Every structure is written in C-alpha cells, then in structure tokens.
Amino acid sequence: MAKFIKHNKPREKKIGITVKKCERCGRFGAHIKSYGLNLCRHCFREIAEEIGFKKYS
C-alpha cells in the first residue's frame, strides 16, 4: 500500500481554472487577479467602492 501512495498521491495543479481561487468566497471561476486582488467578479462588484474603485457609468 505504501508503494501505491508514494506513486499515486495527488499533486498540486500548476495550470487550469482550479489554480486561482477567490480569497473572499473560494469560488474558482471569473477570477480577477489584476492589482493583486485575487477576487471573483461577484465579490469584486460587492466591495469595489470600499477598496477604492469608482463607478463611472
């Protein structure tokens, strides 16, 4: 059994959608990493004005 675990243990993903994760809610899709935000678009819309972004339209 030890040999099986040694050669078949799960590895960390290096590429793909599951690498980036929202730091606020944990969602994987619709990720915004610009300016080091690491938020999904849903969380960004909720807290954008609080963190200093302005809505022009």
PDB file of N, H, CA, C and O in Angstrom:
ATOM      1  N   MET A   1       0.821  -1.200   0.000  1.00  0.00           N
ATOM      2  CA  MET A   1       0.000   0.000   0.000  1.00  0.00           C
ATOM      3  C   MET A   1       0.862   1.261   0.000  1.00  0.00           C
ATOM      4  O   MET A   1       0.498   2.256  -0.626  1.00  0.00           O
ATOM      5  N   ALA A   2       1.986   1.232   0.686  1.00  0.00           N
ATOM      6  H   ALA A   2       2.283   0.424   1.195  1.00  0.00           H
ATOM      7  CA  ALA A   2       2.863   2.405   0.754  1.00  0.00           C
ATOM      8  C   ALA A   2       3.397   2.763  -0.631  1.00  0.00           C
ATOM      9  O   ALA A   2       3.535   3.939  -0.966  1.00  0.00           O
ATOM     10  N   LYS A   3       3.695   1.744  -1.430  1.00  0.00           N
ATOM     11  H   LYS A   3       3.582   0.788  -1.158  1.00  0.00           H
ATOM     12  CA  LYS A   3       4.197   1.986  -2.779  1.00  0.00           C
ATOM     13  C   LYS A   3       3.123   2.653  -3.644  1.00  0.00           C
ATOM     14  O   LYS A   3       3.432   3.528  -4.454  1.00  0.00           O
ATOM     15  N   PHE A   4       1.875   2.245  -3.473  1.00  0.00           N
ATOM     16  H   PHE A   4       1.624   1.535  -2.816  1.00  0.00           H
ATOM     17  CA  PHE A   4       0.769   2.847  -4.221  1.00  0.00           C
ATOM     18  C   PHE A   4       0.624   4.322  -3.867  1.00  0.00           C
ATOM     19  O   PHE A   4       0.493   5.163  -4.756  1.00  0.00           O
ATOM     20  N   ILE A   5       0.647   4.643  -2.574  1.00  0.00           N
ATOM     21  H   ILE A   5       0.754   3.960  -1.852  1.00  0.00           H
ATOM     22  CA  ILE A   5       0.503   6.032  -2.129  1.00  0.00           C
ATOM     23  C   ILE A   5       1.679   6.873  -2.607  1.00  0.00           C
ATOM     24  O   ILE A   5       1.505   8.029  -2.994  1.00  0.00           O
ATOM     25  N   LYS A   6       2.879   6.290  -2.581  1.00  0.00           N
ATOM     26  H   LYS A   6       3.020   5.351  -2.267  1.00  0.00           H
ATOM     27  CA  LYS A   6       4.082   7.020  -2.999  1.00  0.00           C
ATOM     28  C   LYS A   6       3.983   7.467  -4.457  1.00  0.00           C
ATOM     29  O   LYS A   6       4.350   8.595  -4.786  1.00  0.00           O
ATOM     30  N   HIS A   7       3.498   6.600  -5.320  1.00  0.00           N
ATOM     31  H   HIS A   7       3.200   5.683  -5.054  1.00  0.00           H
ATOM     32  CA  HIS A   7       3.481   6.898  -6.750  1.00  0.00           C
ATOM     33  C   HIS A   7       2.159   7.470  -7.252  1.00  0.00           C
ATOM     34  O   HIS A   7       2.089   7.913  -8.399  1.00  0.00           O
ATOM     35  N   ASN A   8       1.111   7.475  -6.435  1.00  0.00           N
ATOM     36  H   ASN A   8       1.167   7.116  -5.504  1.00  0.00           H
ATOM     37  CA  ASN A   8      -0.200   7.941  -6.883  1.00  0.00           C
ATOM     38  C   ASN A   8      -0.793   9.030  -6.004  1.00  0.00           C
ATOM     39  O   ASN A   8      -2.008   9.228  -6.015  1.00  0.00           O
ATOM     40  N   LYS A   9       0.025   9.735  -5.249  1.00  0.00           N
ATOM     41  H   LYS A   9       1.012   9.574  -5.240  1.00  0.00           H
ATOM     42  CA  LYS A   9      -0.502  10.804  -4.398  1.00  0.00           C
ATOM     43  C   LYS A   9      -0.933  11.992  -5.252  1.00  0.00           C
ATOM     44  O   LYS A   9      -0.324  12.252  -6.289  1.00  0.00           O
ATOM     45  N   PRO A  10      -1.954  12.706  -4.843  1.00  0.00           N
ATOM     46  CA  PRO A  10      -2.412  13.860  -5.620  1.00  0.00           C
ATOM     47  C   PRO A  10      -1.369  14.974  -5.611  1.00  0.00           C
ATOM     48  O   PRO A  10      -0.785  15.287  -4.574  1.00  0.00           O
ATOM     49  N   ARG A  11      -1.149  15.560  -6.772  1.00  0.00           N
ATOM     50  H   ARG A  11      -1.623  15.306  -7.615  1.00  0.00           H
ATOM     51  CA  ARG A  11      -0.183  16.648  -6.900  1.00  0.00           C
ATOM     52  C   ARG A  11      -0.904  17.978  -6.997  1.00  0.00           C
ATOM     53  O   ARG A  11      -2.076  18.036  -7.372  1.00  0.00           O
ATOM     54  N   GLU A  12      -0.199  19.044  -6.657  1.00  0.00           N
ATOM     55  H   GLU A  12       0.752  18.997  -6.353  1.00  0.00           H
ATOM     56  CA  GLU A  12      -0.774  20.380  -6.801  1.00  0.00           C
ATOM     57  C   GLU A  12      -0.876  20.732  -8.277  1.00  0.00           C
ATOM     58  O   GLU A  12       0.022  20.434  -9.065  1.00  0.00           O
ATOM     59  N   LYS A  13      -1.974  21.366  -8.635  1.00  0.00           N
ATOM     60  H   LYS A  13      -2.703  21.609  -7.994  1.00  0.00           H
ATOM     61  CA  LYS A  13      -2.157  21.786 -10.019  1.00  0.00           C
ATOM     62  C   LYS A  13      -1.318  23.014 -10.308  1.00  0.00           C
ATOM     63  O   LYS A  13      -1.199  23.905  -9.467  1.00  0.00           O
ATOM     64  N   LYS A  14      -0.734  23.062 -11.501  1.00  0.00           N
ATOM     65  H   LYS A  14      -0.831  22.339 -12.184  1.00  0.00           H
ATOM     66  CA  LYS A  14       0.080  24.201 -11.901  1.00  0.00           C
ATOM     67  C   LYS A  14      -0.645  25.087 -12.905  1.00  0.00           C
ATOM     68  O   LYS A  14      -0.384  26.287 -12.993  1.00  0.00           O
ATOM     69  N   ILE A  15      -1.565  24.478 -13.667  1.00  0.00           N
ATOM     70  H   ILE A  15      -1.777  23.504 -13.595  1.00  0.00           H
ATOM     71  CA  ILE A  15      -2.319  25.234 -14.664  1.00  0.00           C
ATOM     72  C   ILE A  15      -3.792  24.849 -14.567  1.00  0.00           C
ATOM     73  O   ILE A  15      -4.138  23.819 -13.990  1.00  0.00           O
ATOM     74  N   GLY A  16      -4.650  25.687 -15.136  1.00  0.00           N
ATOM     75  H   GLY A  16      -4.368  26.524 -15.605  1.00  0.00           H
ATOM     76  CA  GLY A  16      -6.066  25.368 -15.169  1.00  0.00           C
ATOM     77  C   GLY A  16      -6.896  26.308 -14.318  1.00  0.00           C
ATOM     78  O   GLY A  16      -6.367  27.201 -13.656  1.00  0.00           O
ATOM     79  N   ILE A  17      -8.198  26.097 -14.344  1.00  0.00           N
ATOM     80  H   ILE A  17      -8.627  25.371 -14.881  1.00  0.00           H
ATOM     81  CA  ILE A  17      -9.127  27.003 -13.671  1.00  0.00           C
ATOM     82  C   ILE A  17      -9.073  26.851 -12.149  1.00  0.00           C
ATOM     83  O   ILE A  17      -9.365  27.806 -11.431  1.00  0.00           O
ATOM     84  N   THR A  18      -8.707  25.676 -11.648  1.00  0.00           N
ATOM     85  H   THR A  18      -8.470  24.900 -12.232  1.00  0.00           H
ATOM     86  CA  THR A  18      -8.726  25.462 -10.199  1.00  0.00           C
ATOM     87  C   THR A  18      -7.481  25.968  -9.489  1.00  0.00           C
ATOM     88  O   THR A  18      -7.386  25.849  -8.267  1.00  0.00           O
ATOM     89  N   VAL A  19      -6.535  26.522 -10.212  1.00  0.00           N
ATOM     90  H   VAL A  19      -6.612  26.619 -11.204  1.00  0.00           H
ATOM     91  CA  VAL A  19      -5.332  27.062  -9.574  1.00  0.00           C
ATOM     92  C   VAL A  19      -5.661  28.372  -8.869  1.00  0.00           C
ATOM     93  O   VAL A  19      -5.203  28.617  -7.752  1.00  0.00           O
ATOM     94  N   LYS A  20      -6.461  29.216  -9.530  1.00  0.00           N
ATOM     95  H   LYS A  20      -6.833  29.018 -10.436  1.00  0.00           H
ATOM     96  CA  LYS A  20      -6.814  30.519  -8.960  1.00  0.00           C
ATOM     97  C   LYS A  20      -8.124  30.408  -8.195  1.00  0.00           C
ATOM     98  O   LYS A  20      -9.100  29.848  -8.694  1.00  0.00           O
ATOM     99  N   LYS A  21      -8.138  30.938  -6.996  1.00  0.00           N
ATOM    100  H   LYS A  21      -7.346  31.393  -6.591  1.00  0.00           H
ATOM    101  CA  LYS A  21      -9.299  30.819  -6.134  1.00  0.00           C
ATOM    102  C   LYS A  21      -9.587  32.184  -5.514  1.00  0.00           C
ATOM    103  O   LYS A  21      -8.661  32.904  -5.141  1.00  0.00           O
ATOM    104  N   CYS A  22     -10.854  32.539  -5.404  1.00  0.00           N
ATOM    105  H   CYS A  22     -11.606  31.954  -5.707  1.00  0.00           H
ATOM    106  CA  CYS A  22     -11.244  33.796  -4.773  1.00  0.00           C
ATOM    107  C   CYS A  22     -10.879  33.741  -3.294  1.00  0.00           C
ATOM    108  O   CYS A  22     -11.205  32.775  -2.605  1.00  0.00           O
ATOM    109  N   GLU A  23     -10.205  34.775  -2.811  1.00  0.00           N
ATOM    110  H   GLU A  23      -9.940  35.560  -3.371  1.00  0.00           H
ATOM    111  CA  GLU A  23      -9.787  34.795  -1.410  1.00  0.00           C
ATOM    112  C   GLU A  23     -10.947  35.096  -0.465  1.00  0.00           C
ATOM    113  O   GLU A  23     -10.851  34.844   0.736  1.00  0.00           O
ATOM    114  N   ARG A  24     -12.023  35.626  -0.994  1.00  0.00           N
ATOM    115  H   ARG A  24     -12.100  35.831  -1.970  1.00  0.00           H
ATOM    116  CA  ARG A  24     -13.158  36.006  -0.144  1.00  0.00           C
ATOM    117  C   ARG A  24     -14.179  34.882  -0.003  1.00  0.00           C
ATOM    118  O   ARG A  24     -14.612  34.569   1.106  1.00  0.00           O
ATOM    119  N   CYS A  25     -14.569  34.269  -1.135  1.00  0.00           N
ATOM    120  H   CYS A  25     -14.218  34.523  -2.036  1.00  0.00           H
ATOM    121  CA  CYS A  25     -15.625  33.249  -1.068  1.00  0.00           C
ATOM    122  C   CYS A  25     -15.164  31.853  -1.487  1.00  0.00           C
ATOM    123  O   CYS A  25     -15.864  30.875  -1.223  1.00  0.00           O
ATOM    124  N   GLY A  26     -14.003  31.739  -2.131  1.00  0.00           N
ATOM    125  H   GLY A  26     -13.435  32.533  -2.346  1.00  0.00           H
ATOM    126  CA  GLY A  26     -13.496  30.431  -2.527  1.00  0.00           C
ATOM    127  C   GLY A  26     -13.931  29.962  -3.896  1.00  0.00           C
ATOM    128  O   GLY A  26     -13.645  28.823  -4.267  1.00  0.00           O
ATOM    129  N   ARG A  27     -14.612  30.795  -4.660  1.00  0.00           N
ATOM    130  H   ARG A  27     -14.844  31.720  -4.359  1.00  0.00           H
ATOM    131  CA  ARG A  27     -15.085  30.432  -5.994  1.00  0.00           C
ATOM    132  C   ARG A  27     -13.889  30.347  -6.953  1.00  0.00           C
ATOM    133  O   ARG A  27     -12.916  31.085  -6.800  1.00  0.00           O
ATOM    134  N   PHE A  28     -13.964  29.457  -7.927  1.00  0.00           N
ATOM    135  H   PHE A  28     -14.754  28.857  -8.052  1.00  0.00           H
ATOM    136  CA  PHE A  28     -12.867  29.272  -8.869  1.00  0.00           C
ATOM    137  C   PHE A  28     -13.035  30.084 -10.151  1.00  0.00           C
ATOM    138  O   PHE A  28     -12.044  30.564 -10.701  1.00  0.00           O
ATOM    139  N   GLY A  29     -14.273  30.252 -10.642  1.00  0.00           N
ATOM    140  H   GLY A  29     -15.078  29.862 -10.194  1.00  0.00           H
ATOM    141  CA  GLY A  29     -14.484  30.903 -11.923  1.00  0.00           C
ATOM    142  C   GLY A  29     -14.506  32.410 -11.840  1.00  0.00           C
ATOM    143  O   GLY A  29     -14.652  32.971 -10.753  1.00  0.00           O
ATOM    144  N   ALA A  30     -14.362  33.078 -12.977  1.00  0.00           N
ATOM    145  H   ALA A  30     -14.243  32.623 -13.860  1.00  0.00           H
ATOM    146  CA  ALA A  30     -14.470  34.538 -13.111  1.00  0.00           C
ATOM    147  C   ALA A  30     -13.520  35.249 -12.163  1.00  0.00           C
ATOM    148  O   ALA A  30     -13.940  36.083 -11.360  1.00  0.00           O
ATOM    149  N   HIS A  31     -12.252  34.922 -12.257  1.00  0.00           N
ATOM    150  H   HIS A  31     -11.911  34.245 -12.909  1.00  0.00           H
ATOM    151  CA  HIS A  31     -11.242  35.392 -11.309  1.00  0.00           C
ATOM    152  C   HIS A  31     -10.582  36.679 -11.803  1.00  0.00           C
ATOM    153  O   HIS A  31     -10.210  36.775 -12.972  1.00  0.00           O
ATOM    154  N   ILE A  32     -10.436  37.672 -10.916  1.00  0.00           N
ATOM    155  H   ILE A  32     -10.738  37.594  -9.966  1.00  0.00           H
ATOM    156  CA  ILE A  32      -9.749  38.930 -11.222  1.00  0.00           C
ATOM    157  C   ILE A  32      -8.479  38.973 -10.386  1.00  0.00           C
ATOM    158  O   ILE A  32      -8.533  39.106  -9.164  1.00  0.00           O
ATOM    159  N   LYS A  33      -7.327  38.860 -11.057  1.00  0.00           N
ATOM    160  H   LYS A  33      -7.282  38.753 -12.051  1.00  0.00           H
ATOM    161  CA  LYS A  33      -6.076  38.905 -10.303  1.00  0.00           C
ATOM    162  C   LYS A  33      -5.293  40.189 -10.553  1.00  0.00           C
ATOM    163  O   LYS A  33      -4.176  40.336 -10.056  1.00  0.00           O
ATOM    164  N   SER A  34      -5.860  41.115 -11.311  1.00  0.00           N
ATOM    165  H   SER A  34      -6.767  40.996 -11.715  1.00  0.00           H
ATOM    166  CA  SER A  34      -5.207  42.392 -11.552  1.00  0.00           C
ATOM    167  C   SER A  34      -5.012  43.136 -10.244  1.00  0.00           C
ATOM    168  O   SER A  34      -5.854  43.064  -9.350  1.00  0.00           O
ATOM    169  N   TYR A  35      -3.925  43.836 -10.135  1.00  0.00           N
ATOM    170  H   TYR A  35      -3.240  43.895 -10.862  1.00  0.00           H
ATOM    171  CA  TYR A  35      -3.569  44.610  -8.933  1.00  0.00           C
ATOM    172  C   TYR A  35      -3.447  43.731  -7.694  1.00  0.00           C
ATOM    173  O   TYR A  35      -3.489  44.239  -6.573  1.00  0.00           O
ATOM    174  N   GLY A  36      -3.298  42.426  -7.876  1.00  0.00           N
ATOM    175  H   GLY A  36      -3.264  42.013  -8.786  1.00  0.00           H
ATOM    176  CA  GLY A  36      -3.172  41.519  -6.737  1.00  0.00           C
ATOM    177  C   GLY A  36      -4.454  41.335  -5.954  1.00  0.00           C
ATOM    178  O   GLY A  36      -4.410  41.028  -4.763  1.00  0.00           O
ATOM    179  N   LEU A  37      -5.618  41.519  -6.612  1.00  0.00           N
ATOM    180  H   LEU A  37      -5.654  41.768  -7.579  1.00  0.00           H
ATOM    181  CA  LEU A  37      -6.898  41.415  -5.906  1.00  0.00           C
ATOM    182  C   LEU A  37      -7.246  39.978  -5.533  1.00  0.00           C
ATOM    183  O   LEU A  37      -7.648  39.708  -4.401  1.00  0.00           O
ATOM    184  N   ASN A  38      -7.094  39.056  -6.483  1.00  0.00           N
ATOM    185  H   ASN A  38      -6.768  39.275  -7.403  1.00  0.00           H
ATOM    186  CA  ASN A  38      -7.451  37.647  -6.283  1.00  0.00           C
ATOM    187  C   ASN A  38      -8.878  37.474  -5.780  1.00  0.00           C
ATOM    188  O   ASN A  38      -9.126  36.786  -4.790  1.00  0.00           O
ATOM    189  N   LEU A  39      -9.814  38.114  -6.483  1.00  0.00           N
ATOM    190  H   LEU A  39      -9.613  38.673  -7.288  1.00  0.00           H
ATOM    191  CA  LEU A  39     -11.234  38.019  -6.160  1.00  0.00           C
ATOM    192  C   LEU A  39     -11.994  37.524  -7.384  1.00  0.00           C
ATOM    193  O   LEU A  39     -11.537  37.687  -8.516  1.00  0.00           O
ATOM    194  N   CYS A  40     -13.153  36.920  -7.155  1.00  0.00           N
ATOM    195  H   CYS A  40     -13.524  36.786  -6.236  1.00  0.00           H
ATOM    196  CA  CYS A  40     -14.031  36.605  -8.274  1.00  0.00           C
ATOM    197  C   CYS A  40     -14.802  37.880  -8.621  1.00  0.00           C
ATOM    198  O   CYS A  40     -14.808  38.833  -7.842  1.00  0.00           O
ATOM    199  N   ARG A  41     -15.437  37.896  -9.764  1.00  0.00           N
ATOM    200  H   ARG A  41     -15.432  37.122 -10.397  1.00  0.00           H
ATOM    201  CA  ARG A  41     -16.113  39.121 -10.204  1.00  0.00           C
ATOM    202  C   ARG A  41     -17.290  39.475  -9.304  1.00  0.00           C
ATOM    203  O   ARG A  41     -17.629  40.650  -9.162  1.00  0.00           O
ATOM    204  N   HIS A  42     -17.910  38.480  -8.701  1.00  0.00           N
ATOM    205  H   HIS A  42     -17.635  37.525  -8.817  1.00  0.00           H
ATOM    206  CA  HIS A  42     -19.051  38.722  -7.824  1.00  0.00           C
ATOM    207  C   HIS A  42     -18.616  39.468  -6.564  1.00  0.00           C
ATOM    208  O   HIS A  42     -19.243  40.450  -6.166  1.00  0.00           O
ATOM    209  N   CYS A  43     -17.554  38.999  -5.949  1.00  0.00           N
ATOM    210  H   CYS A  43     -17.045  38.201  -6.272  1.00  0.00           H
ATOM    211  CA  CYS A  43     -17.046  39.657  -4.741  1.00  0.00           C
ATOM    212  C   CYS A  43     -16.493  41.036  -5.077  1.00  0.00           C
ATOM    213  O   CYS A  43     -16.639  41.974  -4.294  1.00  0.00           O
ATOM    214  N   PHE A  44     -15.859  41.158  -6.243  1.00  0.00           N
ATOM    215  H   PHE A  44     -15.740  40.396  -6.879  1.00  0.00           H
ATOM    216  CA  PHE A  44     -15.310  42.455  -6.632  1.00  0.00           C
ATOM    217  C   PHE A  44     -16.410  43.498  -6.759  1.00  0.00           C
ATOM    218  O   PHE A  44     -16.241  44.632  -6.312  1.00  0.00           O
ATOM    219  N   ARG A  45     -17.532  43.128  -7.362  1.00  0.00           N
ATOM    220  H   ARG A  45     -17.669  42.206  -7.724  1.00  0.00           H
ATOM    221  CA  ARG A  45     -18.631  44.081  -7.514  1.00  0.00           C
ATOM    222  C   ARG A  45     -19.201  44.504  -6.165  1.00  0.00           C
ATOM    223  O   ARG A  45     -19.652  45.639  -6.011  1.00  0.00           O
ATOM    224  N   GLU A  46     -19.185  43.609  -5.200  1.00  0.00           N
ATOM    225  H   GLU A  46     -18.819  42.687  -5.325  1.00  0.00           H
ATOM    226  CA  GLU A  46     -19.719  43.926  -3.877  1.00  0.00           C
ATOM    227  C   GLU A  46     -18.831  44.896  -3.103  1.00  0.00           C
ATOM    228  O   GLU A  46     -19.338  45.764  -2.392  1.00  0.00           O
ATOM    229  N   ILE A  47     -17.510  44.760  -3.232  1.00  0.00           N
ATOM    230  H   ILE A  47     -17.098  44.055  -3.810  1.00  0.00           H
ATOM    231  CA  ILE A  47     -16.615  45.559  -2.390  1.00  0.00           C
ATOM    232  C   ILE A  47     -15.749  46.547  -3.165  1.00  0.00           C
ATOM    233  O   ILE A  47     -14.805  47.103  -2.603  1.00  0.00           O
ATOM    234  N   ALA A  48     -16.048  46.776  -4.441  1.00  0.00           N
ATOM    235  H   ALA A  48     -16.815  46.325  -4.898  1.00  0.00           H
ATOM    236  CA  ALA A  48     -15.202  47.634  -5.276  1.00  0.00           C
ATOM    237  C   ALA A  48     -15.087  49.054  -4.727  1.00  0.00           C
ATOM    238  O   ALA A  48     -13.985  49.598  -4.669  1.00  0.00           O
ATOM    239  N   GLU A  49     -16.182  49.656  -4.332  1.00  0.00           N
ATOM    240  H   GLU A  49     -17.078  49.214  -4.379  1.00  0.00           H
ATOM    241  CA  GLU A  49     -16.134  51.031  -3.827  1.00  0.00           C
ATOM    242  C   GLU A  49     -15.429  51.105  -2.474  1.00  0.00           C
ATOM    243  O   GLU A  49     -14.785  52.110  -2.172  1.00  0.00           O
ATOM    244  N   GLU A  50     -15.540  50.074  -1.668  1.00  0.00           N
ATOM    245  H   GLU A  50     -16.064  49.258  -1.914  1.00  0.00           H
ATOM    246  CA  GLU A  50     -14.875  50.056  -0.359  1.00  0.00           C
ATOM    247  C   GLU A  50     -13.359  50.037  -0.490  1.00  0.00           C
ATOM    248  O   GLU A  50     -12.654  50.597   0.351  1.00  0.00           O
ATOM    249  N   ILE A  51     -12.846  49.388  -1.555  1.00  0.00           N
ATOM    250  H   ILE A  51     -13.418  48.934  -2.238  1.00  0.00           H
ATOM    251  CA  ILE A  51     -11.398  49.292  -1.710  1.00  0.00           C
ATOM    252  C   ILE A  51     -10.842  50.372  -2.628  1.00  0.00           C
ATOM    253  O   ILE A  51      -9.656  50.348  -2.957  1.00  0.00           O
ATOM    254  N   GLY A  52     -11.678  51.316  -3.045  1.00  0.00           N
ATOM    255  H   GLY A  52     -12.642  51.335  -2.777  1.00  0.00           H
ATOM    256  CA  GLY A  52     -11.185  52.494  -3.742  1.00  0.00           C
ATOM    257  C   GLY A  52     -11.466  52.601  -5.222  1.00  0.00           C
ATOM    258  O   GLY A  52     -10.994  53.546  -5.855  1.00  0.00           O
ATOM    259  N   PHE A  53     -12.210  51.682  -5.806  1.00  0.00           N
ATOM    260  H   PHE A  53     -12.593  50.914  -5.292  1.00  0.00           H
ATOM    261  CA  PHE A  53     -12.563  51.778  -7.217  1.00  0.00           C
ATOM    262  C   PHE A  53     -13.817  52.631  -7.359  1.00  0.00           C
ATOM    263  O   PHE A  53     -14.698  52.608  -6.500  1.00  0.00           O
ATOM    264  N   LYS A  54     -13.886  53.386  -8.455  1.00  0.00           N
ATOM    265  H   LYS A  54     -13.170  53.406  -9.152  1.00  0.00           H
ATOM    266  CA  LYS A  54     -15.037  54.257  -8.692  1.00  0.00           C
ATOM    267  C   LYS A  54     -15.848  53.738  -9.860  1.00  0.00           C
ATOM    268  O   LYS A  54     -15.293  53.197 -10.816  1.00  0.00           O
ATOM    269  N   LYS A  55     -17.152  53.899  -9.788  1.00  0.00           N
ATOM    270  H   LYS A  55     -17.603  54.339  -9.011  1.00  0.00           H
ATOM    271  CA  LYS A  55     -18.053  53.504 -10.861  1.00  0.00           C
ATOM    272  C   LYS A  55     -18.421  54.756 -11.637  1.00  0.00           C
ATOM    273  O   LYS A  55     -18.994  55.690 -11.075  1.00  0.00           O
ATOM    274  N   TYR A  56     -18.097  54.783 -12.920  1.00  0.00           N
ATOM    275  H   TYR A  56     -17.632  54.025 -13.376  1.00  0.00           H
ATOM    276  CA  TYR A  56     -18.309  55.980 -13.720  1.00  0.00           C
ATOM    277  C   TYR A  56     -19.608  55.982 -14.506  1.00  0.00           C
ATOM    278  O   TYR A  56     -20.081  57.055 -14.881  1.00  0.00           O
ATOM    279  N   SER A  57     -20.201  54.833 -14.769  1.00  0.00           N
ATOM    280  H   SER A  57     -19.816  53.962 -14.464  1.00  0.00           H
ATOM    281  CA  SER A  57     -21.437  54.825 -15.557  1.00  0.00           C
ATOM    282  C   SER A  57     -22.579  54.196 -14.811  1.00  0.00           C
ATOM    283  O   SER A  57     -23.689  54.112 -15.337  1.00  0.00           O
TER     284      SER A  57
END
